[in-house]
Amino acid sequence: MKKSKRTKKSNTWKIKQHRDQFFKKSKVLGYRSRASFKLIEINKKFKFIQQNTKLLDLGSSPGGWSQVASEIITKGKILSIDLKDMKPIKNVKFTVGDIFENKIKDHISEFFVGKLDVVLSDMAADTTGNKSLDSIRTNHICTKVLNLSSQILKPKGVLVSKLFMGEDFIEVKNLAKSLYKEVNFFKPQASRNESKETYLHCKILKTL
């Protein structure tokens, strides 16, 4: 009996994972996902997470980025939010919810009691198999994160958000430049070569 296309795709993914140096490294070092190394690289380049940072991790599950942040932040605060559940991480407050709902925005404000230093988003839309559509949907999330971050960050705050290289890349770039004084793009080595993902690093809000 022939294997289904879904089974073949699943097996191919498993093979890639086991050949992946970052996947293996995450298992050895106890990180929850290979994505941890993306944040490690981004922070090494831009140096925005400090001991006393107030940090919000959007779409945090399974917790790879929150885990990295918790190793650095010892005097600040970390709030992680996702629609999916996430196993506890020491010194990290986790909340299940939609980050774009008003009640969650209120929760963020109450937790930090003021503005934040850093907003992280490694969110991507669920894949459909249509790369162009997936890119558009993920970049739409990025634009929503850009707008949200401009409301909750301190004047010198930092946003790091995933986006995909695609036909609407320029629109996202222009929005970022309209909100922030410094806008950079960076693709970590931990991102797979075939992936269209890159990361937006924004710093210092413009006066609105």
C-alpha positions in Angstrom: 0.0 0.0 0.0 1.4 3.4 -1.0 2.2 6.0 1.6 0.0 9.1 1.5 1.5 12.4 0.4 1.2 13.7 4.0 3.1 10.7 5.4 5.9 11.3 2.8 6.1 15.0 3.6 6.2 14.2 7.3 9.0 11.7 6.9 11.0 14.2 4.7 10.6 16.9 7.4 11.9 14.4 10.1 14.9 13.6 7.9 15.7 17.3 7.5 15.4 17.8 11.2 17.9 15.1 12.1 20.4 16.4 9.6 20.0 19.9 10.9 22.9 21.1 13.1 20.7 23.6 14.9 18.1 21.0 15.6 20.7 18.7 17.1 22.3 21.5 19.0 19.0 22.5 20.6 18.6 18.9 21.9 22.1 18.8 23.3 21.8 22.2 25.0 18.2 21.7 26.2 16.5 24.4 24.1 12.9 23.8 23.2 13.4 24.6 19.5 16.1 25.4 16.9 14.5 28.9 16.8 16.4 29.7 20.0 19.5 30.1 18.0 17.9 32.7 15.8 17.3 34.9 18.8 20.8 34.3 20.1 22.2 35.4 16.8 20.0 38.4 16.5 20.7 39.6 20.0 24.5 39.0 19.5 24.4 41.3 16.5 22.1 44.1 17.9 22.5 43.7 21.7 19.1 44.7 22.9 18.3 42.2 25.7 19.8 43.2 29.0 19.4 42.1 32.6 16.7 44.6 33.5 14.8 44.4 30.2 11.0 44.4 30.1 10.2 42.0 27.3 7.1 40.8 25.5 7.3 37.6 23.5 4.4 37.3 21.0 3.5 33.9 19.6 5.9 32.4 22.1 5.0 28.6 22.0 6.9 26.3 22.4 9.1 28.8 24.2 12.4 28.9 22.4 12.7 32.6 22.4 11.3 33.1 26.0 13.9 30.5 27.1 16.8 32.5 25.7 15.5 35.7 27.1 15.0 34.2 30.6 18.7 33.3 30.6 19.7 37.0 30.2 16.9 38.9 32.0 17.4 38.5 35.8 16.0 41.9 37.0 13.4 42.7 34.4 10.1 41.1 33.4 9.1 38.7 30.6 5.5 38.1 29.4 4.9 35.4 26.8 1.6 35.1 24.8 0.3 32.5 22.4 -2.9 30.9 21.3 -1.2 27.5 22.0 -0.2 26.3 25.4 3.4 26.6 26.5 5.2 24.6 29.3 6.4 26.8 32.2 9.7 28.6 32.0 11.3 30.0 35.2 10.8 33.8 35.6 8.5 33.9 32.6 4.8 34.8 32.8 2.7 33.0 30.1 -0.8 33.8 29.0 -3.0 32.1 26.5 -4.7 34.5 24.2 -4.9 36.5 21.0 -2.4 39.3 21.2 -4.6 41.6 19.1 -7.6 41.4 21.3 -8.2 44.4 23.6 -8.4 42.3 26.8 -4.9 40.9 26.0 -3.6 44.4 25.3 -5.0 45.5 28.7 -3.3 42.4 30.3 0.1 43.5 28.8 -0.3 47.0 30.2 -1.3 45.7 33.6 1.6 43.3 33.8 4.4 45.7 32.9 2.8 48.8 34.5 4.1 51.1 31.8 6.0 50.9 28.5 8.2 48.0 27.4 11.8 47.8 26.3 11.5 44.9 23.8 8.8 43.3 21.7 9.6 40.0 20.0 7.6 38.2 17.4 8.5 34.9 15.7 5.0 34.5 14.5 4.1 33.1 11.0 0.8 32.2 9.5 -0.1 28.5 9.2 1.3 27.3 5.9 -1.1 26.5 3.0 1.4 25.2 0.5 1.1 28.4 -1.5 4.4 30.3 -0.8 3.1 33.6 -2.1 0.0 33.4 0.0 1.9 32.3 3.1 4.3 35.2 2.7 1.4 37.7 2.4 -0.4 36.3 5.5 2.8 36.3 7.6 3.7 39.8 6.5 0.2 40.9 7.4 0.9 39.6 11.0 4.1 41.6 10.9 2.3 44.8 10.1 -0.1 44.3 13.0 2.9 43.6 15.3 4.6 46.8 14.0 1.5 48.9 14.9 1.0 47.2 18.3 4.7 47.7 19.2 4.5 51.4 18.4 1.8 51.7 21.1 3.4 49.8 23.9 7.2 50.4 23.5 9.3 53.0 25.3 10.6 55.8 23.0 14.0 53.9 22.7 12.3 50.5 22.5 13.2 47.6 20.2 11.0 45.4 18.0 12.2 42.2 16.4 9.7 40.5 14.1 9.7 37.8 11.5 8.7 38.6 8.0 9.0 36.9 4.6 10.7 38.2 1.5 7.8 38.6 -1.0 5.8 40.9 -3.1 4.6 42.9 -0.1 8.0 43.2 1.5 8.4 46.9 0.5 5.1 47.7 2.2 6.2 46.3 5.5 9.6 48.0 5.1 7.9 51.4 4.5 5.6 51.0 7.5 8.6 50.1 9.7 10.5 53.2 8.5 7.4 55.4 9.2 7.3 54.2 12.8 11.0 53.8 13.7 14.2 55.8 13.3 16.4 52.7 12.8 15.3 49.8 10.7 17.5 46.7 9.9 16.9 43.3 8.2 18.9 40.3 9.3 18.7 36.6 8.3 20.4 34.4 11.0 22.4 31.4 10.1 19.9 29.3 12.1 17.3 30.2 9.4 17.1 27.4 6.8 18.6 28.4 3.5 15.4 27.5 1.6 13.3 29.7 3.9 12.1 33.1 2.7 12.1 34.3 6.3 14.2 37.2 7.5 13.9 39.4 10.7 13.1 43.0 11.1 15.0 44.9 13.8 13.5 48.3 14.6 14.8 50.7 17.2 13.7 54.2 18.5 10.2 55.2 17.8 9.5 58.3 15.8 7.4 61.0 17.4 3.9 60.3 16.2 
